[in-house]
Amino acid sequence: MSIVKSLSVGDGDMFYITHGSDNFTIIDCCLSEWDKVRIVKELKSQSADKGIIRFISTHPDDDHIRGLAYLHQEMSLLNFYCVKNGAAKSDETDDFYQYCELRDDPKKSFYLSKGCSRKWMNLSDEERGSAGINICWPITSNEQFKEALQAAANGESPNNICPIIKYTLTGGASILWMGDLETEFMESVKDEIKVGHVDIIFAPHHGRDSGTVPAEWLEEIDAKLIVIGEADSEHLNYYDGYNTLTQNSAGDITLECETGQTNIYVSNDDYHVDFLEDELLHDTYGTYIGTLKVNT
């Protein structure tokens, strides 16, 4: 079993995975002054018995690294994963400085690319098991990706340097993150990327129209659920024809991943959907709203 949580942090992204193995993974960071103490306390509690704590940064925009300096101060991040990049900012913040320091530290950084392997991200040994995380993108030789890297280095948006991250629980759910990849960029590289089937997608760019997943990918992925983030509602793509959860309404979303099924909990007591099965579970991680059956 594992727990995947999408934290409701407003206009930003932050997730964590409490793996069944000796691993704990944080994906992105968006901490405000009013919630940073509470969230970091939760992260410390959830990771207290884990030997490996990794932080995966999709890209260094403020809504994905806000509070990173505080998080590093409190948790001493020793395993920092990102794509290799030289992103620059005209409005450098303490959190961006912290990002650059971790990104450029050869003892703490690990650079992500398609098919990369690492203990214990996706390799097991006698010491501990794998976290089940694999990287589907970037292909570092791809010309469009190189252009995105150069744009970020020139101080332009780093949205399109984001990796595509796939987490799989053996016998349970597969889950996909795409950071803030933009529609036009995804369309330009769609033939280069083969993700395969995925049960749950966290929609890129917070669910905005500007981050709409290409139709060809959606057909290939055949997702059972798409989670739409907290962008303003007028900018969202609600993915007609797919089962969705909207974080604007649901609040925190917690996925309890088990063999053959994922039990779903939210922090908003009044939120409900009609496509999940009711296993009559207790409100262990918030309000239980139902169970998603997944491929085994």
Secondary structure, DSSP 8 states (H G I E B T S, - for coil): -EEEEE---SSS--EEEE-SSSEEEEE-EE--TTTHHHHHHHHHHHHTT-SEEEEE-S---HHHHETHHHHHHHH----EEE-------SS--HHHHHHHHHHT-TTTEEE--TT---BTTTB--SS-----EEEEE--TT-HHHHHHHHHHHTTS--GGG--EEEEE-TTS-EEEE-TT--HHHHHHHGGG------SEEE-GGGGBGGG---HHHHHHH--SEEEE-SS-GGGB---TTS-EEEHHHH-SEEEEEETTEEEEEES-TT---SSSB------TTSEEEEEEE---
